[in-house]
Amino acid sequence: MTVLDRSLINLVLKECHDSPFSGHWSEDRTREKVNTCIWWPMWQKDVEEYLKTCDRCQKANKSTCKSVGNMIKIQQPRRPWEIANMDWATGLPPGGDRSYNACLVIVDRFGKTSICLPCHKDDTAMDTAVLIWNRVVSWTGIFTNIISDRYPKFTSALWENLHQLFGTMMSFSTAYHPQTAGLAERIIQTLEDMVRRFCE
């Protein structure tokens, strides 16, 4: 661990909080990052004060309270990628060589690993199936169960046929039980926050 000269504090805080690798994380996450590499007197107070002056964070912060809904039993996976949550982040600014404007988010309910795949919000059910087959299934294997909201791409006849073919199933969350698909939604919220902060 390095002891820091006070003249370099702002530079270190900027790197640990503002850089694309830091993502304008919360105070706790920023403290963790600083604490792993460097030390100076009163560093925790300096982190707190720095975040209070971060204009992007002040503008972007929003409530992360859980949605109200009845408790339901969610099947617990026994191995990685047996059960996955899927959802879309849409309304993103176009980016990349193909002007992607959406992201398919897939989260493993066992290990909480997430995969974010750039795509287009007007992709068809077939486009989505091909994307998952080419970019995900070769690495994860075929899921036993996919949990998602009632997105039209997942309720199409194509997906019903695919689930029959592979012996898998699709579980849908409802407006009354939004926490069912909450894993993917939390990743999407983090992704959208980061994109919004870096695209301002």
N, C-alpha and C positions, 0 to 999 in steps of 0.2 A: 504494500500500500504506500502511496506517495503522499507526502505532506505538501499541501499547495500554498504557494505564495498568494496573498490576498488580491494582488493585482490581476490574477488570472481567473478569479471566481466566476465572473459573468460569462467568460468564454466557456468554462467547463459546464455551467448550468445551461447555457444555450445548446451545447452538444448533447447533454443528458436529457433535455426536455424538448427542444425545438426541431432537432434534426429529423429527417425522414425515418431514421432507424429508431427514433425515440417515440415519435407519434403523438406528442403533446399529451403524454399519459398523466394520470392522477398524481397527486402529491406523494402518496405511498409508493407508487411505482417509480417515480423520479428519485425518491430517496434511496430506494433499493439499488438503482443504477449507479448513483453517486457513491453509495457506501461500498460497492464492490471494487471500486478502483482508486479512490482518493479520499483524503481527509484534510480538514482544516478546522480551527476552533469555531464553534457556533454554526457549523455547516447546515444542521437541520433547520435552524431559523432562517438561514439564507435561502434554502430551498423553498420554504414556506412563503417568504417575501417575494421571491422571484416569480412563483406561480400566481401570486395575487396581481402581478403587473403584466401577466401574459394576456395580451389583448385577444388573441385568437381563442384562448380557453374561456375567457369571460364571455365572449360572444357565442361560443359553440356549446357551452354547458347547458344541459337540459335535464329534466327529471328522469331518473332511471327506476322509478317505483314500479313494482310488479303490478301487472294487470290483475284486477279482481276477478276471481273465478272459483268454482268449486274444486276441491281436491279430487283428482282422479288417479287411479293406479296406472303407472306407466311400466310396461314390461322392461325388466332389467336384462341387458345383454350378458352373455357368458364368455364372449371373446371379442377381440377387436373387429370392427366393421361388420358385426352381425346385424346391428340395428343402426340406422343412420337418420339424422334429421336433414331435411333439404328445404331450402327456401331461396328466394331471389332478392337481391338488392337491385332496385331499379331507380331510374331517375338520376343516374350518375353522369357526370360530364363526359362526353365522348373522349376516348383515349386509345392509344396504340395504333398500329399500322392499319387496323381494320375498323377504327372508330367504335370500339366496344362502348356500350352505354348501360350495361347491366353486369351482374356477377351472380353466378350460381354458387351457393354456399352449401357445402355438405359437411356435416359434423358427426364424428363417430361417438355414439353414446357410451361406449366402453372407456376409451382413453381420452375423449374430448379433443382429439386431433381434428383440425378443420382443413378443408380444401376449398379454395376460392378460385373459380374458373371464370375468366372474362367471357362474356357472351353479348347477345343483343336482346333487348326486351321483346322484340317481335319474332324471336326464334320460334319455330314450330315444335310440336311434341316430338317429331322425328329428329329435328336438330338437337334437341335436348338429350334424347336417348342416345344418339350417336356420340355426343360430347361426353356423356357419362361412360359409355362403353369404351371409347378410345383413350380417355384421359384418367379414368378413375378405376374401373373394374379390373383392368390389367394389374393394378397395384394392390387393390383392397380385396379382390374377389367379389362374388355376387352377394349382395345384402340379403338377409332373410326378411327384413322388414324395413320399409322406408316410412318415416313419419313426416308429414307435411301438412300445410293448410290445403284447402280445396281449390288449389290452383288449376285452371283449365288444362294446362299441359299435363298434369298428373291424373286428371279425371277422364282423359280421352280413351277411346277404344284401343288405341295403340298400346297405352300403358297397361290396360287390362289384359291384353293379349300377351304382352311381355311377362307380366307376373304369372299368368297361367303357364307359359312356356318354361319359366325358370323355377316354378314352385315357390315363389316369394309372395309377399303381401304388402299392401299399402295401407297405412293407418292415417286417418285425417284428424287434425285438430279442429276444434270448432270455436266460434266466437265466445262461447261460454267457458271453454277450457283452453285459453290461449297458451298456458304454460306447457302444454304437450309438445309444441314445436319451439319452445323457448330457447333451446340451445342454439339453433341456427339464427334465430332472431337476435340474440345477444351478440353473436359474431357480426351480423349485418349492421347492428347499431354501432359497434366499434369501427367497422369498415367505413360506414358513411360518415362518422365523426372525423376520422382521419382524412378521408378524401375532401370533406368540406373545409377542414382547417388548412390543408395544403393547397387547395385550389382557390382560396380567397385572394 
